[in-house]
Amino acid sequence: MRYGFTITLISAVKLAYKKGSFALFKDYMSGYFKAKKEDITPLVSVEEGEFIRNLRWKGILSKFKK
C-alpha cells in the first residue's frame, strides 16, 4: 500500500497491541520486509500511495492535537 516503514511500524504496533499478540506484529513486519526485499509490485500507484500516506499522517497527528 506504499505506507512506508514508519506508518507500517505504527500500525503494526497498534494492531498487535489491540489483539494482544506479539506474533501478529512479527508477521506484519516480516511481510513488509519480504515485500521490500522481493520488490513485489505495490497495489496502488505512486500518486495514490502519496495520498494514502498523507491521509494516514493527518489521522495520526490529529490524535495528538486534541
Backbone hydrogen bonds in HBPLUS format (Angstrom, degrees):
<---DONOR---> <-ACCEPTOR-->    atom                        ^
c    i                          cat <-CA-CA->   ^        H-A-AA   ^      H-
h    n   atom  resd res      DA  || num        DHA   H-A  angle D-A-AA Bond
n    s   type  num  typ     dist DA aas  dist angle  dist       angle   num
A0008-THR N   A0004-GLY O   3.15 MM   4  6.15 155.9  2.21 146.7 154.2     1
A0009-LEU N   A0005-PHE O   2.82 MM   4  5.99 159.0  1.86 155.0 160.7     2
A0010-ILE N   A0006-THR O   2.97 MM   4  6.22 166.2  1.99 153.2 156.6     3
A0011-SER N   A0007-ILE O   2.91 MM   4  6.05 168.4  1.93 151.7 155.0     4
A0012-ALA N   A0008-THR O   2.87 MM   4  5.96 150.7  1.95 145.9 154.5     5
A0013-VAL N   A0009-LEU O   2.96 MM   4  6.15 163.6  1.99 153.6 157.2     6
A0014-LYS N   A0010-ILE O   3.00 MM   4  6.18 165.4  2.03 150.6 155.0     7
A0015-LEU N   A0011-SER O   2.94 MM   4  6.00 165.4  1.96 145.3 149.6     8
A0016-ALA N   A0012-ALA O   2.93 MM   4  5.99 165.5  1.95 148.7 153.3     9
A0017-TYR N   A0013-VAL O   2.91 MM   4  5.99 155.7  1.97 147.2 154.2    10
A0018-LYS N   A0014-LYS O   2.96 MM   4  6.17 163.6  1.99 150.4 154.7    11
A0019-LYS N   A0015-LEU O   2.96 MM   4  6.13 154.3  2.02 148.8 155.9    12
A0020-GLY N   A0016-ALA O   2.74 MM   4  5.64 117.4  2.13 134.5 150.6    13
A0021-SER N   A0016-ALA O   2.97 MM   5  5.10 152.9  2.04 140.6 146.6    14
A0020-GLY N   A0017-TYR O   3.20 MM   3  4.91 138.4  2.38  90.5 102.4    15
A0025-PHE N   A0022-PHE O   3.07 MM   3  5.12 118.0  2.47  96.1 110.9    16
A0026-LYS N   A0022-PHE O   3.04 MM   4  6.44 160.1  2.08 152.9 157.7    17
A0027-ASP N   A0023-ALA O   2.90 MM   4  6.15 159.7  1.94 149.5 154.9    18
A0028-TYR N   A0024-LEU O   2.93 MM   4  6.05 161.7  1.96 149.1 154.0    19
A0029-MET N   A0025-PHE O   2.97 MM   4  6.18 168.8  1.99 156.9 159.1    20
A0030-SER N   A0026-LYS O   2.84 MM   4  5.91 156.3  1.89 147.4 155.0    21
A0031-GLY N   A0027-ASP O   2.96 MM   4  6.04 149.0  2.05 143.0 150.9    22
A0032-TYR N   A0028-TYR O   3.15 MM   4  6.47 148.0  2.26 139.1 147.6    23
A0033-PHE N   A0029-MET O   2.98 MM   4  6.29 167.3  1.99 155.6 157.3    24
A0034-LYS N   A0030-SER O   2.86 MM   4  5.92 150.8  1.94 142.4 151.1    25
A0035-ALA N   A0031-GLY O   3.01 MM   4  6.11 159.6  2.05 144.0 149.0    26
A0036-LYS N   A0032-TYR O   3.02 MM   4  6.30 153.2  2.09 146.7 154.5    27
A0037-LYS N   A0033-PHE O   2.86 MM   4  5.98 164.5  1.89 148.0 152.4    28
A0038-GLU N   A0034-LYS O   2.91 MM   4  5.97 165.8  1.93 152.2 155.9    29
A0040-ILE N   A0035-ALA O   3.14 MM   5  5.20 159.0  2.19 143.5 149.6    30
A0039-ASP N   A0036-LYS O   3.32 MM   3  5.12 152.5  2.40  95.2 103.0    31
A0049-GLY N   A0045-SER O   2.85 MM   4  6.03 155.2  1.92 148.2 155.6    32
A0050-GLU N   A0046-VAL O   2.97 MM   4  6.23 153.3  2.04 147.0 153.6    33
A0051-PHE N   A0047-GLU O   3.03 MM   4  6.30 158.3  2.08 147.5 153.2    34
A0052-ILE N   A0048-GLU O   2.87 MM   4  6.12 162.4  1.90 151.9 156.6    35
A0053-ARG N   A0049-GLY O   2.90 MM   4  6.09 165.7  1.92 151.8 155.4    36
A0054-ASN N   A0050-GLU O   2.98 MM   4  6.15 165.7  2.00 149.6 153.7    37
A0055-LEU N   A0051-PHE O   2.94 MM   4  6.13 159.1  1.98 149.9 156.0    38
A0056-ARG N   A0052-ILE O   2.87 MM   4  6.11 161.2  1.90 153.7 158.7    39
A0057-TRP N   A0053-ARG O   2.85 MM   4  6.06 162.3  1.88 154.8 159.6    40
A0058-LYS N   A0054-ASN O   2.95 MM   4  6.15 155.7  2.01 146.6 153.2    41
A0059-GLY N   A0055-LEU O   3.08 MM   4  6.34 155.8  2.14 145.9 152.2    42
A0060-ILE N   A0056-ARG O   2.88 MM   4  6.16 156.9  1.93 150.6 157.2    43
A0061-LEU N   A0057-TRP O   2.84 MM   4  5.96 173.7  1.84 156.0 157.8    44
A0062-SER N   A0058-LYS O   2.94 MM   4  5.95 144.3  2.07 140.4 150.0    45
A0063-LYS N   A0060-ILE O   3.21 MM   3  5.57 140.6  2.38 104.4 114.4    46
A0064-PHE N   A0061-LEU O   3.09 MM   3  5.38 139.3  2.26 104.0 114.6    47
A0065-LYS N   A0062-SER O   3.33 MM   3  5.11 140.8  2.49  92.1 102.6    48
